[in-house]
Structures are given as C-alpha cells and as structure tokens.
Amino acid sequence: MSYKLKSILALALGLGFASLAQAGFMGNVVQGAQMAPNITTSDDGPLQSATVTAAGPEFSFYTGFYTVDLTDTVVTILTTGADPAGSLWDGPGSTPGVTFNGLRLFDINSTIDTISAVSIASIFHWNDFAGTNPANPVITFDANHIWVNFMDLTAYDDSSLILNVTFTPTAGPLPEPATLALLGLGLVGLGLTRRKP
C-alpha cells in the first residue's frame, strides 16, 4: 500500500475515532444557578452562564457565600463565606414548603457529552451531608443537569464538596448514504491497489 493511501486511511480512521472522544466541561458553556425553594425558582438573581476555563471559579452565589469551580470532570463547591458557627440551609425541617435549596448546573448548549455518573470525591466540614431525608437525595443528575440539594444541611467556614463527573460520549449524527458509499468505494480501491507478493 502506498504512503499516500495509508495516510488517507489513517485520516479517515482518525476522524471516525474523534467523534468518540469525551467532551467534559472544559471549554464548554455551563449555566449555574442557586435554586430555592424549589427546582424551578432561582434564589440568587438571574441565572449565570460561564465558559469553563482552568482559571478560578465559574460561579459565585449569595455574594460569595459559596463558589463553584469546574474542571473537565470535577465540580468543587466551596463555602468560603459561611458562618464559622455553621449555617443551616432552609429545608422542610426548618421552613415549610421548601423542596430544593441548592445548586443546579446545566449544559445549555448541549455540547457536553451525556452525564452518566456523579460521585462524591471528598467532603470537608459539612454536617450530615448524606441528607436527613432519604426521599430527598442530595445529589441527582440527568443527561444535561446536576443538582446538589443542601436543604436542612449545615455548612461551616471553608466547607468543601468535590464531585467527580463521568461522561458517556454522545453519538454523533449518522453518516449520509453517499458518504458511506464513498467510504466503501475507497476501501474497495485500497484492496485492489495492494501489491501481490
């Protein structure tokens, strides 16, 4: 097989595998919001959007009460401005009618691969983070959202929560029949041009 044909085949294979690469948060636009007293109401002004970069936190809520820093597959929540004596987040145990009080992250442009798992990497200085009501889990997610529900939990000064996020590559659009036909003809041509021993 000639060097030129090998190069073309390698390029075609490379383009095929490129669509399978994982696309996490880095370089993508994510929307962040502090939601309370339910999942549809923003409790801290307009919803925020940010392009995820390596420098600094993307979001800050309640005038710096807590920040959210994203890397490609990690979410770090830090309560830099929490009360040293501990701050209780409103929830059904303290305020009737509260069903959610916490962070929502959202892939607003659908450019990030499907969120397939969210796990706790580390917790520091949170009280009862497992939650006081098993019917209201602290961390939930779907393909494009992550919700972290702080209701009825206590955060202290410099509390932190670090989450690992796993993504499943999203299937790209199916090739057009003409593209498949050209690829098939190219492969047939490669087979015909092989040198015999």
C-alpha positions as CSV (number, residue, x, y, z in Angstrom):
1,M,0.0,0.0,0.0
2,S,1.4,3.4,-0.9
3,Y,2.3,6.0,1.6
4,K,-0.5,8.3,0.2
5,L,-3.2,5.6,0.6
6,K,-2.0,4.8,4.1
7,S,-2.3,8.5,5.0
8,I,-5.8,8.7,3.6
9,L,-6.9,5.6,5.5
10,A,-5.3,6.9,8.8
11,L,-7.1,10.2,8.4
12,A,-10.4,8.5,7.8
13,L,-10.0,6.3,10.9
14,G,-8.8,9.3,12.9
15,L,-11.9,11.3,12.0
16,G,-14.1,8.3,13.0
17,F,-12.5,8.0,16.4
18,A,-12.5,11.7,17.0
19,S,-16.3,11.6,17.4
20,L,-15.9,9.1,20.3
21,A,-13.7,11.4,22.4
22,Q,-15.1,12.5,25.7
23,A,-16.2,16.2,25.9
24,G,-16.4,17.2,29.6
25,F,-17.0,20.7,31.0
26,M,-13.7,22.3,29.8
27,G,-14.2,24.9,27.1
28,N,-18.0,24.5,27.1
29,V,-20.7,26.9,28.4
30,V,-22.4,25.8,31.6
31,Q,-25.3,27.5,33.3
32,G,-25.2,27.7,37.1
33,A,-28.0,28.6,39.5
34,Q,-28.8,28.7,43.2
35,M,-32.4,27.3,43.2
36,A,-34.8,27.6,46.2
37,P,-37.4,27.0,47.4
38,N,-37.9,24.6,44.5
39,I,-36.2,23.3,41.4
40,T,-37.8,26.0,39.1
41,T,-37.1,29.1,41.1
42,S,-33.7,31.0,41.1
43,D,-33.0,32.3,44.6
44,D,-30.0,34.4,43.7
45,G,-30.9,36.7,40.8
46,P,-30.5,35.9,37.1
47,L,-29.2,32.5,36.1
48,Q,-25.4,32.7,35.4
49,S,-23.6,31.3,32.4
50,A,-19.9,30.7,32.1
51,T,-17.4,29.1,29.7
52,V,-15.4,26.6,31.8
53,T,-11.7,27.5,31.9
54,A,-8.8,26.4,34.0
55,A,-8.6,29.7,35.9
56,G,-10.8,30.3,39.0
57,P,-14.4,29.5,39.9
58,E,-17.1,29.8,37.3
59,F,-19.9,30.8,39.7
60,S,-20.4,32.6,43.0
61,F,-23.7,32.7,44.9
62,Y,-25.0,34.8,47.7
63,T,-22.2,37.4,47.3
64,G,-19.5,34.8,47.7
65,F,-21.2,32.7,50.3
66,Y,-20.2,29.7,48.1
67,T,-18.4,29.3,44.9
68,V,-18.4,26.6,42.2
69,D,-15.2,25.7,40.3
70,L,-15.4,23.3,37.3
71,T,-12.6,21.5,35.6
72,D,-13.2,18.9,32.8
73,T,-14.6,16.2,35.1
74,V,-14.6,17.7,38.6
75,V,-17.0,20.1,40.4
76,T,-15.7,21.8,43.5
77,I,-18.1,23.6,45.8
78,L,-16.5,25.8,48.5
79,T,-18.4,27.8,51.2
80,T,-15.7,30.5,51.6
81,G,-18.2,32.9,53.3
82,A,-20.0,30.5,55.6
83,D,-20.7,31.3,59.2
84,P,-17.9,29.8,61.4
85,A,-20.6,28.7,63.8
86,G,-22.4,26.8,60.9
87,S,-25.2,27.9,58.6
88,L,-28.3,25.8,58.2
89,W,-29.8,25.7,54.7
90,D,-33.6,26.1,54.7
91,G,-35.4,22.9,54.1
92,P,-38.7,21.1,55.1
93,G,-37.2,20.5,58.5
94,S,-36.8,24.3,59.2
95,T,-39.0,26.0,56.6
96,P,-42.3,24.6,55.4
97,G,-42.7,24.2,51.6
98,V,-39.0,24.0,50.7
99,T,-38.4,21.1,48.3
100,F,-35.0,22.2,46.9
101,N,-32.3,24.6,48.1
102,G,-29.0,24.3,46.3
103,L,-27.0,24.2,43.1
104,R,-28.2,23.4,39.6
105,L,-25.6,23.0,36.7
106,F,-26.9,22.8,33.2
107,D,-25.4,22.2,29.7
108,I,-27.3,24.9,28.0
109,N,-25.9,24.3,24.5
110,S,-26.0,20.5,24.6
111,T,-22.3,20.5,23.6
112,I,-21.2,18.3,26.6
113,D,-21.3,14.5,26.5
114,T,-24.1,12.8,28.4
115,I,-23.6,12.9,32.2
116,S,-23.7,9.2,33.2
117,A,-22.5,9.3,36.8
118,V,-21.8,11.8,39.6
119,S,-19.9,10.6,42.7
120,I,-18.5,12.3,45.9
121,A,-14.7,12.6,45.8
122,S,-14.4,14.3,49.1
123,I,-16.3,16.2,51.8
124,F,-14.9,18.6,54.3
125,H,-16.8,20.3,57.2
126,W,-20.3,19.5,56.1
127,N,-22.8,18.3,58.7
128,D,-24.9,15.2,57.7
129,F,-24.2,15.5,54.0
130,A,-25.8,12.2,53.4
131,G,-29.1,14.1,54.0
132,T,-31.7,14.0,56.7
133,N,-34.4,12.7,54.4
134,P,-33.7,9.7,52.1
135,A,-36.7,10.7,50.0
136,N,-34.7,13.8,49.0
137,P,-31.3,12.7,47.8
138,V,-28.5,15.3,48.0
139,I,-27.1,14.7,44.5
140,T,-29.1,13.9,41.4
141,F,-28.4,14.2,37.7
142,D,-29.7,13.5,34.2
143,A,-28.0,13.7,30.8
144,N,-27.6,17.5,30.9
145,H,-28.1,18.6,34.6
146,I,-26.5,18.1,38.0
147,W,-28.4,19.1,41.1
148,V,-26.9,19.4,44.6
149,N,-29.5,19.8,47.3
150,F,-28.2,21.5,50.5
151,M,-31.6,21.8,52.3
152,D,-31.5,21.0,56.0
153,L,-27.7,20.6,55.9
154,T,-25.2,22.7,57.8
155,A,-22.1,24.2,56.2
156,Y,-19.2,25.7,58.2
157,D,-16.5,28.1,57.3
158,D,-14.4,26.7,54.4
159,S,-16.6,23.7,53.9
160,S,-16.0,21.9,50.6
161,L,-17.6,19.3,48.5
162,I,-15.8,17.8,45.5
163,L,-17.7,15.7,42.9
164,N,-16.3,13.5,40.1
165,V,-18.4,13.5,37.0
166,T,-18.4,10.7,34.4
167,F,-19.5,11.4,30.8
168,T,-20.6,9.0,28.1
169,P,-19.8,10.1,24.6
170,T,-22.9,11.3,22.8
171,A,-23.5,9.6,19.4
172,G,-22.9,11.9,16.5
173,P,-25.2,12.2,13.5
174,L,-25.4,9.2,11.3
175,P,-23.4,9.5,8.0
176,E,-25.3,10.1,4.9
177,P,-25.7,7.2,2.4
178,A,-23.5,9.0,-0.1
179,T,-20.7,9.3,2.5
180,L,-21.0,5.6,3.3
181,A,-20.9,4.7,-0.4
182,L,-17.7,6.8,-1.0
183,L,-16.1,5.2,2.1
184,G,-17.0,1.7,0.7
185,L,-15.6,2.5,-2.7
186,G,-12.4,3.9,-1.1
187,L,-11.9,0.7,0.8
188,V,-12.5,-1.4,-2.3
189,G,-9.9,0.7,-4.1
190,L,-7.4,0.2,-1.3
191,G,-7.9,-3.6,-1.6
192,L,-7.4,-3.5,-5.4
193,T,-4.2,-1.5,-5.2
194,R,-2.5,-3.9,-2.8
195,R,0.7,-5.2,-4.2
196,K,0.9,-9.0,-4.7
197,P,3.9,-10.7,-3.0
